Amino acid sequence: MKWIKSLKLENFESWEFAKFYFHPGVNVFVGLSDSGKSSVLRALYLLIENKPSGEDYRSTFANKKAITTVTGEFSDGTIVSRRRGNSINQYILQLPGQKEQIFEAFKSNIPDEIANAINLNSVNIQRQVELPFLLSQNAADRGRFFNEVAGLDKIDSSQKYANGKVLEAGREQVSCEKEIERITEELKTLEFIPDLESRIVELQAAAEKEAVLRNKIKLMHRVLWNLQQINEELEELEKIDVAKISAKIKLSLINIQAYKQQASRLEKIKNLHEDYLYESSELYHLEKTDLAVISKKIKTGLQLLSEYRDKRRHLAQVKLLLENNITIKAQLKQAGESLITASEEFKKMMPDICPLCKRKGWKNAG
């Protein structure tokens, strides 16, 4: 069985902050007068029934911007909070393992999700001025109380609601039966509809045929109009003098041929004119040229070219001499190396004979 584990108050009446812990079964608040016992009960009423309405329960010592909150935690992990501020009026439901839900704009009623999660009502709360065991109440009041405890009041209200719905359904059934009778009478007046439907099908077929015929008529009108246009054009052609047109065509062809010949001549004349302009330009430049200067430059160039050729010939000879010199030096070097090698071999073979004078004992004499 689920039961409330704790109740937390923030800025509620005389409590700025407080948290109360409960255990399963009956819990009793004991304390001096004006110590806040009734405030705790009113906080429970606010949480489970959204009463009292208004904002009188908000702390008088709290900041005007402070929020009044009553939070109840239940044994199954469910947490329900009632919050009220200047611009806040909401219930917050946190079921185990689910996302937090926020309820607003519920007026004086408590949201069904909150009521189902709490599953408590005023029967579970008793004040200090209430007599024990309902001995001071009459039988009817005691019956109503036990009905509330057992939930029989809900059964009675449900039964009243169901009876009302049964009566409403009966009235609606009678109304429907009357409507069925009225519709049946109207259907009798519409018995001609099947024949009318067959006639409609025939009319639709006739309308389709009419549409086909209309399209054919439009096509015939178009053909007739084209034929009329062709006849008018033929009449106009008959009025034309073919011989004159043929003569004009021949004359036009002759003129075209003459035009082509003239165009060819003009093209040749144009090319000749362009050649003439080019030659004239070249002649103009030649007339402005100083032939004496050009002749002098040519002579100077020929002289420089002759000198260049002489220098080139001389350089070739110098190059040849250098190459011969290099060759001779290489040969001399090779000969010197060969002479040294031969001298060393001669010394090994005849150490007492001079390699130049062939004289023996020259080492000892010297």
Secondary structure per residue as TSV (DSSP state, phi and psi in degrees):
chain	resnum	aa	ss	phi	psi
A	1	M	-	360.0	135.6
A	2	K	-	-82.4	139.9
A	3	W	-	-143.2	160.1
A	4	I	E	-79.4	127.0
A	5	K	E	-89.0	-39.8
A	6	S	E	-152.5	158.0
A	7	L	E	-135.2	124.0
A	8	K	E	-115.1	130.5
A	9	L	E	-114.8	135.8
A	10	E	E	-134.6	118.8
A	11	N	E	56.3	41.1
A	12	F	E	-110.1	114.8
A	13	E	T	48.3	-117.6
A	14	S	T	-86.4	-2.3
A	15	W	E	-102.0	116.5
A	16	E	E	-77.4	-41.3
A	17	F	E	-157.5	133.5
A	18	A	E	-160.4	151.2
A	19	K	E	-139.4	128.8
A	20	F	E	-116.8	139.2
A	21	Y	E	-112.1	139.2
A	22	F	-	-120.2	163.4
A	23	H	-	-127.6	164.2
A	24	P	S	-60.6	143.2
A	25	G	S	103.2	-148.4
A	26	V	-	-90.8	131.4
A	27	N	-	-119.4	135.2
A	28	V	-	-122.5	133.8
A	29	F	-	-96.0	124.7
A	30	V	-	-124.9	135.1
A	31	G	-	177.5	172.3
A	32	L	-	-68.2	165.7
A	33	S	T	-64.5	147.0
A	34	D	T	60.0	28.0
A	35	S	S	-97.1	-1.2
A	36	G	S	104.0	12.4
A	37	K	H	-65.3	-46.6
A	38	S	H	-65.7	-30.8
A	39	S	H	-62.1	-38.2
A	40	V	H	-64.0	-42.9
A	41	L	H	-63.8	-41.2
A	42	R	H	-65.3	-33.5
A	43	A	H	-64.4	-39.1
A	44	L	H	-63.7	-43.3
A	45	Y	H	-59.9	-41.7
A	46	L	H	-62.1	-39.4
A	47	L	H	-71.3	-42.6
A	48	I	H	-95.8	-18.8
A	49	E	H	-130.2	-1.3
A	50	N	-	58.8	41.2
A	51	K	-	-131.9	146.5
A	52	P	S	-78.2	160.9
A	53	S	-	-80.7	175.1
A	54	G	S	80.8	-157.4
A	55	E	S	-130.5	20.4
A	56	D	T	-65.9	-24.1
A	57	Y	T	-79.8	-6.8
A	58	R	B	-72.4	141.2
A	59	S	-	-59.9	137.2
A	60	T	S	-78.0	-24.3
A	61	F	S	-89.3	-7.8
A	62	A	S	-78.4	156.2
A	63	N	-	-59.1	146.3
A	64	K	T	-61.0	-29.0
A	65	K	T	-86.8	-5.1
A	66	A	-	-68.6	153.4
A	67	I	-	-108.1	133.1
A	68	T	E	-88.5	129.5
A	69	T	E	-136.8	133.4
A	70	V	E	-121.8	120.7
A	71	T	E	-123.3	128.0
A	72	G	E	-115.6	131.9
A	73	E	E	-111.8	133.3
A	74	F	E	-109.4	166.5
A	75	S	T	-65.6	-24.3
A	76	D	T	-89.2	5.9
A	77	G	S	95.4	-2.7
A	78	T	-	-71.5	138.4
A	79	I	E	-126.5	127.1
A	80	V	E	-124.1	131.8
A	81	S	E	-126.1	139.4
A	82	R	E	-112.8	117.5
A	83	R	E	-119.5	139.2
A	84	R	E	-143.4	129.9
A	85	G	-	-145.8	-170.7
A	86	N	S	-59.6	-40.0
A	87	S	S	-125.0	19.9
A	88	I	-	-126.4	130.7
A	89	N	E	-151.5	96.2
A	90	Q	E	-153.9	158.4
A	91	Y	E	-107.0	144.4
A	92	I	E	-125.0	127.3
A	93	L	E	-118.1	126.1
A	94	Q	E	-122.7	100.0
A	95	L	-	-85.4	152.0
A	96	P	T	-59.6	127.6
A	97	G	T	73.3	10.5
A	98	Q	S	-122.2	165.5
A	99	K	-	-73.9	147.0
A	100	E	-	-62.5	136.2
A	101	Q	E	-113.1	136.8
A	102	I	E	-118.8	130.3
A	103	F	E	-117.0	132.8
A	104	E	E	-137.5	168.9
A	105	A	-	56.9	44.9
A	106	F	-	-104.1	1.5
A	107	K	T	55.9	-129.3
A	108	S	T	-92.3	-9.5
A	109	N	S	-82.8	160.0
A	110	I	-	-101.1	133.1
A	111	P	-	-56.9	143.5
A	112	D	H	-59.6	-39.2
A	113	E	H	-61.6	-36.7
A	114	I	H	-70.0	-44.9
A	115	A	H	-60.5	-42.5
A	116	N	H	-67.6	-34.5
A	117	A	H	-71.6	-37.5
A	118	I	H	-79.7	-48.6
A	119	N	-	56.5	42.1
A	120	L	-	-132.3	157.4
A	121	N	-	-147.0	-172.3
A	122	S	G	-65.8	-18.6
A	123	V	G	-63.4	-27.8
A	124	N	G	-80.3	-1.6
A	125	I	-	-124.2	127.7
A	126	Q	-	-123.6	139.3
A	127	R	-	-95.1	169.3
A	128	Q	T	-71.3	-23.5
A	129	V	T	-88.5	-5.1
A	130	E	S	-82.1	133.2
A	131	L	-	-72.8	149.5
A	132	P	G	-72.9	146.7
A	133	F	G	58.2	19.0
A	134	L	G	58.5	27.7
A	135	L	T	-67.1	-24.2
A	136	S	T	-84.7	-5.7
A	137	Q	S	-100.2	158.0
A	138	N	-	-80.8	177.2
A	139	A	H	-64.1	-37.5
A	140	A	H	-66.2	-41.7
A	141	D	H	-66.7	-41.0
A	142	R	H	-63.4	-39.7
A	143	G	H	-61.7	-44.4
A	144	R	H	-62.2	-39.3
A	145	F	H	-63.5	-49.0
A	146	F	H	-66.1	-31.7
A	147	N	H	-61.2	-40.8
A	148	E	H	-65.8	-41.3
A	149	V	H	-62.3	-44.9
A	150	A	H	-83.0	-9.1
A	151	G	T	82.5	12.8
A	152	L	H	-69.2	-26.5
A	153	D	H	-62.7	-34.5
A	154	K	H	-69.6	-36.0
A	155	I	H	-64.2	-43.5
A	156	D	H	-60.8	-46.4
A	157	S	H	-64.9	-36.8
A	158	S	H	-66.0	-39.6
A	159	Q	H	-66.3	-40.7
A	160	K	H	-62.0	-43.0
A	161	Y	H	-62.3	-43.0
A	162	A	H	-65.5	-41.5
A	163	N	H	-61.5	-41.0
A	164	G	H	-62.1	-41.0
A	165	K	H	-66.4	-35.9
A	166	V	H	-64.6	-44.3
A	167	L	H	-62.7	-42.4
A	168	E	H	-63.0	-40.9
A	169	A	H	-66.3	-37.2
A	170	G	H	-62.9	-45.8
A	171	R	H	-61.2	-41.4
A	172	E	H	-65.4	-35.7
A	173	Q	H	-64.1	-44.8
A	174	V	H	-60.6	-42.1
A	175	S	H	-63.4	-40.6
A	176	C	H	-66.3	-40.6
A	177	E	H	-62.0	-41.1
A	178	K	H	-64.2	-39.7
A	179	E	H	-64.7	-37.8
A	180	I	H	-62.9	-43.0
A	181	E	H	-61.3	-41.5
A	182	R	H	-65.4	-42.3
A	183	I	H	-66.4	-36.8
A	184	T	H	-62.0	-42.6
A	185	E	H	-63.8	-39.1
A	186	E	H	-66.5	-35.8
A	187	L	H	-64.8	-32.3
A	188	K	H	-62.6	-33.2
A	189	T	T	-77.0	-8.9
A	190	L	T	-112.3	25.4
A	191	E	T	-67.5	-17.0
A	192	F	T	-77.2	-4.0
A	193	I	H	-61.9	-41.7
A	194	P	H	-56.9	-44.7
A	195	D	H	-63.0	-37.3
A	196	L	H	-65.5	-36.0
A	197	E	H	-64.9	-43.1
A	198	S	H	-63.5	-39.0
A	199	R	H	-65.1	-36.6
A	200	I	H	-64.1	-40.3
A	201	V	H	-61.3	-43.6
A	202	E	H	-62.9	-41.7
A	203	L	H	-64.8	-38.2
A	204	Q	H	-62.9	-41.6
A	205	A	H	-62.8	-41.9
A	206	A	H	-64.9	-38.3
A	207	A	H	-65.1	-37.9
A	208	E	H	-64.5	-42.8
A	209	K	H	-61.7	-41.3
A	210	E	H	-62.0	-39.8
A	211	A	H	-63.6	-40.3
A	212	V	H	-63.0	-44.8
A	213	L	H	-63.7	-39.3
A	214	R	H	-62.5	-40.6
A	215	N	H	-63.8	-40.1
A	216	K	H	-64.5	-39.9
A	217	I	H	-64.1	-42.6
A	218	K	H	-60.7	-41.1
A	219	L	H	-63.7	-41.2
A	220	M	H	-63.8	-42.5
A	221	H	H	-58.9	-41.8
A	222	R	H	-65.4	-42.5
A	223	V	H	-62.8	-43.0
A	224	L	H	-62.7	-40.0
A	225	W	H	-65.4	-42.1
A	226	N	H	-63.3	-40.0
A	227	L	H	-63.2	-39.8
A	228	Q	H	-64.1	-41.8
A	229	Q	H	-62.5	-41.1
A	230	I	H	-64.5	-41.7
A	231	N	H	-62.3	-41.8
A	232	E	H	-63.8	-40.9
A	233	E	H	-65.6	-37.7
A	234	L	H	-63.9	-40.2
A	235	E	H	-61.8	-40.0
A	236	E	H	-66.0	-37.9
A	237	L	H	-66.9	-36.1
A	238	E	H	-63.9	-28.6
A	239	K	T	-76.2	-14.8
A	240	I	S	-79.7	138.0
A	241	D	-	-86.0	104.2
A	242	V	H	-65.5	-36.6
A	243	A	H	-61.4	-44.6
A	244	K	H	-63.2	-42.7
A	245	I	H	-63.6	-39.4
A	246	S	H	-63.8	-42.0
A	247	A	H	-63.8	-39.9
A	248	K	H	-65.6	-37.3
A	249	I	H	-66.2	-43.5
A	250	K	H	-61.3	-45.3
A	251	L	H	-61.0	-40.3
A	252	S	H	-63.4	-40.7
A	253	L	H	-63.8	-40.5
A	254	I	H	-61.9	-46.1
A	255	N	H	-61.2	-38.7
A	256	I	H	-64.6	-41.6
A	257	Q	H	-64.1	-42.5
A	258	A	H	-64.1	-38.7
A	259	Y	H	-63.2	-42.0
A	260	K	H	-63.0	-41.3
A	261	Q	H	-63.6	-43.7
A	262	Q	H	-63.1	-39.3
A	263	A	H	-64.1	-40.0
A	264	S	H	-63.0	-43.5
A	265	R	H	-62.4	-43.8
A	266	L	H	-61.1	-38.0
A	267	E	H	-63.9	-41.5
A	268	K	H	-65.2	-42.5
A	269	I	H	-61.6	-39.3
A	270	K	H	-62.6	-44.6
A	271	N	H	-63.4	-42.6
A	272	L	H	-62.2	-38.7
A	273	H	H	-64.8	-41.9
A	274	E	H	-64.2	-41.3
A	275	D	H	-62.8	-40.6
A	276	Y	H	-61.9	-44.7
A	277	L	H	-61.2	-41.4
A	278	Y	H	-64.8	-46.0
A	279	E	H	-63.2	-40.6
A	280	S	H	-60.5	-40.7
A	281	S	H	-64.4	-42.1
A	282	E	H	-64.8	-42.8
A	283	L	H	-63.3	-38.4
A	284	Y	H	-61.9	-43.2
A	285	H	H	-67.6	-35.6
A	286	L	H	-68.8	-36.9
A	287	E	H	-62.6	-34.3
A	288	K	H	-79.4	-13.3
A	289	T	S	-78.9	137.2
A	290	D	-	-86.1	105.8
A	291	L	H	-65.7	-33.8
A	292	A	H	-62.1	-42.8
A	293	V	H	-64.3	-43.0
A	294	I	H	-63.8	-42.1
A	295	S	H	-62.0	-42.2
A	296	K	H	-63.0	-42.7
A	297	K	H	-64.8	-37.0
A	298	I	H	-65.1	-45.4
A	299	K	H	-59.5	-44.3
A	300	T	H	-60.8	-42.3
A	301	G	H	-64.3	-41.4
A	302	L	H	-65.0	-39.6
A	303	Q	H	-63.1	-44.7
A	304	L	H	-63.6	-37.7
A	305	L	H	-64.7	-40.4
A	306	S	H	-64.6	-44.3
A	307	E	H	-61.1	-40.9
A	308	Y	H	-62.2	-41.7
A	309	R	H	-65.2	-41.2
A	310	D	H	-61.8	-45.7
A	311	K	H	-62.8	-39.8
A	312	R	H	-64.8	-40.3
A	313	R	H	-65.0	-44.3
A	314	H	H	-61.6	-43.5
A	315	L	H	-62.7	-36.3
A	316	A	H	-63.8	-42.0
A	317	Q	H	-64.3	-43.4
A	318	V	H	-61.0	-40.8
A	319	K	H	-63.0	-41.7
A	320	L	H	-63.6	-43.4
A	321	L	H	-60.8	-42.7
A	322	L	H	-61.2	-43.1
A	323	E	H	-64.1	-40.7
A	324	N	H	-64.8	-40.1
A	325	N	H	-60.8	-44.2
A	326	I	H	-63.3	-39.6
A	327	T	H	-65.7	-44.3
A	328	I	H	-62.0	-43.0
A	329	K	H	-61.3	-40.2
A	330	A	H	-65.3	-40.1
A	331	Q	H	-65.6	-42.1
A	332	L	H	-62.3	-42.2
A	333	K	H	-62.0	-45.4
A	334	Q	H	-63.4	-40.1
A	335	A	H	-65.2	-42.2
A	336	G	H	-60.4	-43.5
A	337	E	H	-62.8	-39.7
A	338	S	H	-66.4	-39.8
A	339	L	H	-63.5	-41.9
A	340	I	H	-63.9	-42.7
A	341	T	H	-62.5	-45.5
A	342	A	H	-64.2	-39.7
A	343	S	H	-62.4	-41.9
A	344	E	H	-64.5	-40.4
A	345	E	H	-67.3	-39.5
A	346	F	H	-62.4	-41.3
A	347	K	H	-62.8	-37.7
A	348	K	H	-67.2	-39.1
A	349	M	H	-76.6	-43.1
A	350	M	-	-134.6	84.5
A	351	P	T	-71.2	-21.9
A	352	D	T	-94.9	-1.6
A	353	I	B	-106.4	133.8
A	354	C	-	-72.3	131.8
A	355	P	T	-68.9	-15.1
A	356	L	T	-101.2	-49.7
A	357	C	T	-100.6	-4.8
A	358	K	-	64.4	23.3
A	359	R	-	-89.7	136.8
A	360	K	B	-86.4	153.4
A	361	G	T	68.1	25.9
A	362	W	H	-73.4	-26.0
A	363	K	H	-69.9	-42.7
A	364	N	H	-69.7	-36.1
A	365	A	H	-69.8	-33.5
A	366	G	-	-85.2	360.0
